[in-house]
Amino acid sequence: MVVQTPTRIQSLIDRYLETRPSVCTERARIAAESYRRTEAEVPIIRAARALNAVLRRMTIWILDDELILGHWAETFRGVPVWPEWGVHPPQLGFQSHDPRLVPSVSAQAQQELQQLISYWQGKNPTERVCAQLPQQVNAAREASLWYWHLGVTRNRAGRYLVDVPTILSRGFNGIKKEAKARLKEIDLEQAGALDRQSFYRAVIIVCDAVAAFAKRHAAAAREAAKDASGERKRELEELARICERVPANPAQTLWEALQAVWFAFMIGSLEAGGDSISPGGLDQVLYPYYRADIEAGRIAKDRAQELLESFLFKFGENSTPGADLDSHVNSITIGRQTEYGKDATNEMTYMLLDALEHVRLPKPQFGLRVNKGTPRQLLARAIDVMRVSGGRPQLNNDDAIIPALLRRGVPIKEARDYSIDGCQHFTTYSRKDHSAWFNLAKGLDLALNNGIDRMSGRQFGARTGVPTSFADFDALMAAFKRQIQHGVTMLNTESEVTDAALRGEVNLPYASIHVRGCLQRGLDVLAGGGGYNWTGMHAVGLATVANSLAAIKKVVFDERKATMAELTDALDKDFEGYEALRQRLLQAPKWGNDDDYVDSLGIEIANTWMDECDKHVCRTDPHKPGPTIPGFHSLTFNLSFGEATAATADGRKAEEPLSDGIAPSVGSYRGGPTAVFCSAAKVDHGRSWTSSLTLTLNEPTDVVATLAKTYLTDMGGTHLMGNLVSPDTLRDAKAHPENYRDLLVRVAGFSARFVELSESMQNLIIERAVVGS
């Protein structure tokens, strides 16, 4: 499909594609200078003053042709760093098939990074948490039994919705007014009064800083207008007027609303570099501004479309250090319901899809909410856009997600207003969560080695017996379940230690403005101020362990073609000298083919995982514990966990990837997509928070639409993501990256430019495509 992108947007995209990312230390330097000056003040005021300093001092600049202002680094495609969280910038960890795409670090930046790290040495929360963790817990995490995305503590910095409805209707001046009123009402004789007083003072500082930040952009636009002419001069003058108004005051037009949303989102990222900060359901929020502009004759539809595309382009520029520049996920949700449960698709829903089709950059992510009332036309249009947009939008099933929220105590009106934050978590404006990923395959490895990790040789699992002593398959299942129980307990220990170490010491006053409940309670979001505080725990490698268990059951216990001693020796030796046994294991039944021999084992382990998660709670607010929510979502941890996991009994060799979400393992897809759906639908989607299913479907739009409807609304699936691209195209892109600079693919819960991915990730996506073709 050839898509014609408007000239203005294409020029911005070309600049993006031609610019190498570079590490930017400005934000970190300004924040550190502020923290040095405020060491005598309480932590939340220090955090507010640091953000205030950043917003008042960071470089303001305007890119030619842009219609939405605001950049979070000194340079285009700059990559900021947050050393105050303990994420050491020199260890960026970024890998790419094309070395030109690895972020550059100037000599000056390297020197400054070392100075910043030196200042934060011994003062950052990551070191504090790690010092408090039991040795066995540290050992398990270091061996990749689990991982907190972005690190132990910075995982807490994101995962919330920007409260767009409040920002657009009240502005930060309205929030400041509320904070001042609540500050006056505090009774200093009450317990916790001083903490609430500090909280509201911090909110006021932040609101003033946001207004000043926007006005600095207004001044820059006015200055730029002096040297401009014609239409560009008028645009800059209008941008100056807009930035004088928003986001301090309520928005009145679509352009004002988009600029306000961008400022509100970007500042959240500047505060702490938080992953999965998302603007939520924009089609419903923006539509009234668009209709009012159209009816008043203030704007034409093509100009409104151009503004939307300029807005989406801004997300593509935001990159953070990590294994992949685009795994820092921000999601826009479209296709919602009214508070009375009716489908709320509108013209803006389609306009945002058109914008996504034109702005072919990896970010932002898009999630389309699907329900029984979703127009067939909308679903077909979304699938057409998926073909050129790296599998975006992903599809999310209202009929599974809303009941899941209701079961967790969320009121019906709020549940119907849910949005996607980050990859595929469904959330509300009152919720702040954090997420960990757990390696099920390593848990099985521990069960097959009496709690000793084959890769590291360390004993951090439970002592569940020597495998040769297992009298039957049930004994193995019992040992594996015990390892899951033990692992979840250790993981939860780390979560509780982290929450306790951060509470009162590390604060997010800006995020607390957006998470509903914090302003009312006068409590920072990291202390549990939001309406809901939940921990997400995602199991990785479900198909890998289901296939391994089925292979052991069939080959060792049912057919007796091998002994447990032979199997464990084969695993120790990565199947060296055991190729015949490996082939038997590979031929055993595999998840994703609607075969109950293996599916029943997968579901038994899935239920065990969810049962163990349900036993624990989130203590972000120790006075109001929330649930620990289980899920099955891999992000890219199926790759990194695989590299840290020994050979598995399904025939997989050491260091190879694990299975993704609830999808089949690569190479085991023996039937059509309906068989995959049948296996996946056996998972209890009402309990699992993220039942992630990613497939490659090289079928016509009407066929994909029918398949999607079948899995989601008929079979009760929660999520469906996919690539609509041929394996041959991917192979050619790997061989000739210069011809595919804008080829986007779905990696996991995020999309990325194929040529920017590491070779191992490229290979995995190609193999996955072959399986699904």
N, C-alpha and C positions, 0 to 999 in steps of 0.2 A: 504494500500500500504506500503510495507516494502522498505525502502530506505537505501542502504549501504553507509555510510559516510566514506571517507578516514580516515585512522588511525590518521594522524597528526591533522586533523581538529576535529575528535572526541575527542581526548585528550584535546584539548582546550575547546570544548563544555562541556565536563565532569567537567572541572575545573570551568567553569562559573556556571554550575548548582549546584555545591557543595559549592560555595562561597557566603556567605551572604553579601549583600551590606553594606557599612559603610560610614558615612559622613566624608568628607575630607575637612579640613580648610586651606590647604596649599595655594591654589590659592588666596583665600580671604585674607589671612594674608599677603602674599607678595604684593598684590595689595594695601591693606590698608597702608602698610608701605611706598610704593611709593607715594600714595596720600598725606600722612602726610608731606613728604619731598618736595612736589611740590605745596604747597598751594598758592604760589605767582605767579604761571604760568597760562597761559590761559588754559581753559578747554580741548581743543583738544590736546594740548601738554601733559597735565596731563594724559589724557587717553592713549596716545601713550606710555608715559614713564611707566605707570602701566603695560601695556601689555609687554613692553620690559623687565621690571623687572621679570614678571612671566616667560617669555620664557628663560631668562638667569639664573634663580635661581631655578625653580621648579625641583623636583627630576626626574632624568632620569633613567629608568630601562628597562630591556629587559626580556620578558617572554620566557621560554623554548618553542621551536618549532614555535614561531611566525616568519613570513616572512615579515611582515610590522611592522615598529617600530613607537612608539609614544603612550603614555598614558596620560590622562588628570587629573590623581590623583596620590597620593603617593602609593596607593595600588590597587590591582586588584578589579574591581567593586566598586571603590571609587566613592562617590557622592559629587562633589564640590558644593559650595554655592556662591551666589552673593549678599551679604547683601548691597552692595553699591546701588542696585536698590530699596531697601526697602522691599525685600522679606525676612521676618524674618525666619531664618533657624530652630529655635525650632518648628515652626509650619509647619513641613514638610507635614502634611496632608496625609501621605501614609497609606493606609489600605490594608490588605491582608487577604484572607481566612486562610493563613498559617502565624502565627506571626513570624516564623523564617525568613521570607523574608522581614520584615520591616527593613529598614536600621538601623544599630547599631550606636550609638553615644557614644564615650568613654567619660569618665569624663574630660579628658584633652580637647577634642573637645568641650564639653559643656561649659567649662570655657572660651575657646577661642571665641566661638560663642557669648557669652555674652559680651565680651570685644569688639568684632567687631561691634556688634549691638549698643553698647554704643557710639563707635566712629562715626557711621553713623547716630545716632539719630539727627534729625533736619537737616541733610545734604543730605538726599536721595531724589530723584525726586518723589517718590510715596507720601511722606508727603507733598511735595511742591504742587503737583497737587490736592490732597485731600483738602488742605487748601484753594484752590482757587475755588473749585466747589460750586455751589449753594446748599443749604441744601436739596432741593427737589431732586436734581440729586443724591446726596450721598445716600439719603433715598431709592430711586428707585433701585440703584445698590445693596445696602446692602440687599434689599428684593428680589434680584434675578430677577428683570425685565430684566436685561442684565448682561453680564460679559465680561471682557477683559481677554482672555486666558493668564495665568501666571501672572495676575495682571494688574493694571492700566497702569504702564509704561513699565514693562519688556516685554510686548507684542511687543514693538517696537524694541526689541533687535535682533529679527530673521527675518524669512520670506524673504529670498533671496537665489539666486543661487550662489554657489561658481563658479567663472568664470574659470572653468577648461580649456577651450580652450586657454585662455590668459596665464594662469599659465604654461601650458605644452609647449606652443610655445615660450613664452618670458621669463618666470621665474621672480622671484621677483627682480632680478638684472635689468631686462629690465624695469620693472615698476619703480624701483628706478631711473633709467636713465631718464625716461620720467618726473618724478616728479622734478628732478633736473633741467631739461631743462625748464619746465614750471615755476619753481621758479625764474629762471634767467630772464624770460620774463615779470615778473610782473612790471607794472608801478605803483610805489607807490603814484602817484598823482591821480590814479583812485579810485573811491568809492569801498570799500570792499577789497582793496589791502592787508591790514594787515591781514585780515581774511584768504584770499587765501594763503598768505605767511605762516601763521601758519598751514594751512591745508597741504601744501606740505612738510613742515618740519616734521609734524607728520607722513606722509606717508613714508618719508625716514627713520625715526626712526623705524617704524614698519617693513619695508623691511629688514633693517639690523638685527633686532631682529629675524625675521623668518630664515634668513640665519644662524645666530648664534645658534638657536635652533636645526636646522638640523645637524650642525657640532658637537654639543654636543652629538647627537645620534651617529654620526660617531665615535667619540672618545669612547663612551660606547661600541659600537660594536667591535671596535679594541681591547679594553681591554678584553671583553668577549671571543674573539677569542683566546686569549693567553691560556685560560684554556680549550678550546674545541679541538676536534679532528675530523678527517674524514670529512664527508659531512657537519656537523654542523659548523665546523671551516671555511670551504669554504663559507658557507652561510653568516656567520657573517662578513667575510672579504669583501664579495660582498656588504652586507648591508652598511658597512663602506664606501665603494667607492660610493655607490648610494647616501648616505646622505651627502657626500661632494659635490655632484653635484646638487641635487634637494632638495627643489624647488627653489633654488637661480637661477639656470640656466635651460634652456629648457631640457625637457626629451628626451632621445634617444631610450629607450627600454620600453617594457611593464612593467617590474619591476620598472624602474625609474618612469614611469607615475603613477602607482598605489601608490607608496610611496609619490610622490609629491601631488597627490590628497588627500591622507589621511592627510598629514601635513596641507594642505590648508584648509581642512574641520575642522580638530580638533582645529586649532588655532582660527577659527571663533567661535567655541563653547566656547573656553577658554576666549575669549574677553568679552563676556557678557552672556554666557549661553543661547544664543538665540534659541528659538524654530523654527523648520522648516527651518533650514539651510540645503540645499540639493545640492548634486553634479551634478544633472541634467542628461542629456542624455549620459550615459557612453558608451553604445554599439557603438555609432557612433564615439565618441572621442577616445576610446581605440583601435578600430579595426585596424587603420593603424599601430600602434605600434606592435600589435600582428602579422599582416601579414608580416611586415618587419622582425620581429624576426624569424618567421617561414621560410621565404624565404632565410634568411641569415644563417639559421642553428644554430641560437643562443639559440633556445628554442624548446622543444617538446610540443605538445598540452597538454599532461597530466600535465606537469610542469606549463604551463600557467594556466590551470584549478586550480591547487593548489594555485597559487598566487592569483587568483580571490577569492577563498574561504577564504584564509587568510585575504584578504582585507575586505570581508563582515563581517568576524568575529569581526573585530575591532569595527564596529558600535554597536554590541550587548553589548559591555562593557560600552558604554556611557549612564549614567543614571543621571537624575536630580531630585531634590526634587519636590514633587507634589502628586496629588491624585493617580497617577500611574507612576511607574518608566519608562514605555515604551511609554507614551503619548507624550514624547518629540520627535517629529517625524522628520526623515530625509529620503528623498525619492530619489530613483534612477529611472530614466525614461528609458524605452527601447521601441524599435519598432517605429522608427521615420520616417519622410519623408525627402526627399531631398529638397533643396531650390526650385526645380521645381515641387514639389508636387507628386513625385513618392515614392512608398514604399521603405524604406531603410533598411529593415531587412537584417542582415548579420550573419555570424557565431558567432560573439561575442554576439549577441542577445540571441542565444540559450545557449551559454556558461555561461552567467550570470544567466539564468534560472536554469541551472544545479547547479550552485553555490548556488543559493537560496534554492534549494531542499536539498542540502547537509548540509548547515549551518542553522540548524533549531533553530534560535534565533528570538526574536520578531522584531529586527531591523537589517537592514534598511527596510523601506517600499519600495515597488516596484510599479511602474505604467506602464502598457503596453498600448501604444497608438495604437488604433484600427482604421482602415479606410477601405474603400471598397477594397483596394488592399492588406490588411493584409492576408498573407498565412494562409489557414485553418490549416495547420500543426503547425504553430506558436500558433494560438489560442488554439488548442487542447493541445499542450504541456504546455501552460500557465495554463490551467484549471487543468491538472494533478498535476502541482506544487502547485496550490492553495489548493489541498486536504491535503497537509502535511505542508504547510507554513502559516497557519492562514489566508487564503483568499488572499494571495499575489501571483501574482500581482493583484492590482485592474485594472479595464479596463476603459479606457478614450477614448472618441469618438472624433477623429480629425475633423470629418465632422460637429460637433457641436461647438467644442472649437475654431478652427481656425477662422470661421466666427465671433464668439463672440469677439475675439481679433481684428479682422479687424474693427468691428463696434466701438471699443474703440480707433481707430486711430493707431493701431499697423501696420506697413508695412507688406506686405505679406511674404517677406523673413524671417522677424523676427518672425512672427506669426507661420510659419511652423516649426520654431526651438524651439517652446515652450517646457517647461518641467514642471513637477509637483514639487512644493515645499511643504513639509509637507504632510498633509493628502491628499488633492486633489485639492489644488489651482493650477491653471495653470498660468504660469508666464514666463517671459523672463529675460535675463541677465541685462536688463535695469530697472527692476522694483523692488521696495521695498514696501511692503505693511504691514498692520497690520489688525487685525480682532477682531470683537466683536460678541457675540452671544445674541440674543434677545428672550425673553420668550413670544411667542404668546399666550400661554394659560393663563398666568397671565394678559396679556392685555385684554383677554375676561373676566376674573374674575373681572377686574376693571370696565369693561362696565356693568357687572351685579351687581355692588355694588357702583355705582356713584363715581368711582375713588378711592375707599378705598380698600386696599389690605386685603383680609379676613385673611391671615395668620398673618400679623403683626399688623393689625388694623390701619395702617398709611395711610393718604391721600397724595398720590403722583401722582395719575392719574388725568386726567381732570374730571371736574364735568359734567358728560354727562346725568344726570337724574336718578331718582329712577326707577328701572326696571318695577315696577308695573304700571308706567305711560306710558310705551311703548304701543302705540295703535296697532301696528302691528309688524311683523317681520322686516320690513324695518327700523323701528325706532331702533331696536336692532342693526342691521347691521351698521347703521349710528353711533351709540354710539361706537361700537367696532372699526370702522375705525378712529374715532376721537381719541380713546385711542392709536391706532398704531401711528397716526400722532404725538400725544403728546410725546409718548415714544421715537420715532425716533429722535425728536427734542432734547430731553434731552440727549439721547445717543450721538448725534452729538456734543452737547455742551461739554460733557466730552472729546470727541475726539479732539476738537479744543483747549480746555484748556490744554490737555496733550501735543499736538504738540507745542503749544506756550511755555509751561514751559520747554520742553526739548531743544528747538531750541537754539543752541549756548552754552547751559549749560551742556548737556550730549552728548557725541560724540562716534562714532564708526569708528575710522580711518581705522581699518582693514577691516570691512565690506564695507567701502567706496572704497576700492581698487577693490572689486569684482562687485559692482553695477555700471554698465556702465553709464557714464554721470558725475559721481562725480569727476574723475580725470580731465576730460575736463573742468569742471566748477570750480574746486577748492573749492568744497562745500561738507561738510559732508552729509552722507546719511540721518541723522536725521534732517537736515536742508532742505531736499528736493533735494539733489544733483543728484539723479538718474533721468533717462529719464522719468520714470512714477512714480507718487506717488498716490496710490489709497488706500482707506479704504474699507475693506470688512465687511459687516454686514450680519450675518447669522440668519435666523429665525428658531426657534426650536419649534416643536409641531404642524406642519401644519395639520397632520391627526387628532390630538387631537381636534383642534379647528373646523376643517371641520365636524368631527363627532358630536361635541357638538352643532354646529349651526344646523346641519341637525336634531338632536334629538329635539332641542327646536322648530324648525319650524314644525316638524311633530307632536310631542306630545302636545305642548302648543298651537300653532296657527292653524294648519291644522285639527287635530283630536280633539283638545280641551279636552284631557284626564287629563290635569293638568293646574293649573293657574300659572302665573308668580310668584305670592306670594308663592305658594307651592314649586315651583322649587328653588327659592332663599332661602327659609327656609331649604330645603333639603341640599342645598350646604353649608349653614351655619353650619348644624349639621352633615356634612359628611355622609349624607343619613341615619343617625341613626333614625329609625322609618319611613323611606321612602323607604323600600326595593322594594315594588311593583312599585313605580315610577321609581326607579333605573332600574328595569328589563325592563320597557317600553323603557327607554332611551337606554339601551344596545341593544335592538332589532331594533332600528332605523337604516337606511342605513349607511354604513360605507365606508370610503375612501379605495381604493385599490381593489374594486370589479367591476370597470367600470360601476358605477351607477351614472348617471348625477344628480340625486336628491342631492347627497352629493358632488360629484366631482365639480359641478358648483359652490357650495359655497366655496370649497377649493380654486378653481382657482380665484374666486373673491377676496378672502383674499390675495392669493399669489400676484395677480396683485396690490392690494392696498399696500402691503408691498414693492413691487418693485417701485411703483410710489413714495412712500414717501422717499425711499432711494435715488431715482434719483433727488430729490429736493435739496440734500445736496452735499457738496464737501469736499474733503480732502485738508487741508491747511498745510501739512507738509512743502511745499514751498509756502508761502503766495503770492508770485509773479507769481506762476504757479499752481493754484489749479487743483487738479485731481478729478475724479469722486468718488462717494461712490457707491460701487458695491454690489447689493443685492444677497443673496444666501439662500439655504436651506440645511444646513449641521449641524449636532448636536454634533459631536465629542462625549463626554460623558455628555454634558450638559442636555440632555433629562433626565438623572438620577438626577443630582444635582438640576436642575430647578424643576423637579417633586417633590423632597423632600421639596421645598420651596413654592409649589403651592397647593392651596385648592382644594377640589373636583371640578370636571368639569362635564358639563351637558351630556357628553357621557356615564356617569356611572362610570367613573374613580374616585377612592377615593383619599382623600388628601394624599400627600407625595408619591404616586405611580409614576412611570416613565411616561414621556411624549413620544409621538411618535418620531421616529428617521428620520431625513431628510425628504424625500418625500415618505417614506415607510409607509405601513399601521400600525395602532396601534396594539400592541400585543393582540391577541385574536379576531381580526376582519377580519382575512384573510380567506375568505369564498370560494374563487375560486382558480384557478391555477395561476401560475406566469404571464401568458399572461394578465389576468385581472388586476394584479398589474401594469404591464407595460402600459396598456391602461390608467389607472388613472394617473400614473406618467408622461406619455408623454403629458398629457394635460397642464402641466406647461410649460411656455414659456422658454425653455432652452437657447434660445439666449440672454435672459435678466438675467437669474439667473446664478450666477457665479459658484455655487456649488450645483447642484441638486443631492444630495446624495441619492442613492438607495442601501440599503443593504438587501440581502435576504439569506436564507438558502435553497440550492437546492441540495437535495440528489438524484441526477440523474446521469446516465452515462455521460462520457465526451462528446460524440457526441451530446447528448441532450442539455447539458449546453452550448456547443459551438453554437448550433443553436439558443437557447434562447438569448444568449448574442448578437449574430449578429442581431437578430430580433430587440431587444430593442435599440441597439446602432445605427447601420447603416441604419436600415429600419424605425425605429420610432423616431430617433433623440435624444435619451437619451444622457446625458452628461457623467455620471459615473455609473458604476455597480460594486458592491463589494459583497462578499458573503463568507459564511462558507459552506464547503462541508463535514459535519460531522453529525452523527446521534444524536438525543436527548439522546438516551440510553447511548452513549459513554460519553456525557457530565455529565449526572447524576452519572455515575460510577466514573468519574474523580473527581466530587465534594465529593463523599463519600470516595474515596480511592486515595487521591492526590499523595501518594507515588508511585503509578503505572503509573502516567501520567505527570512526571516532564517536559517532552518536548512537551506536547500537546499545540499547538498554535491555537488561535481562532481570528477571526476578531471581534473587539470590535466596532469600528466606522471607522474613518480614519486611525486607527492604529491597529496593531495586538499585542497580548500579550500572555504570558503563562497563560493558564486557571487557574492553581493552585495558581497563584500570585494575581489574582483579588479578590476584596472584595466580600463577599457573596452576596450582593445585585446585583452586576454586574454579578456574575455567574448566579444568578436566572434569570436575564433579558435575558441573552444569551440563557439559556435553554428554556425559554418561547418563545423566538423569533424562536428558532430552531423547537419547536413543531408546531408553526404557519406555518413555511415554509416547513415542512416535507411532 
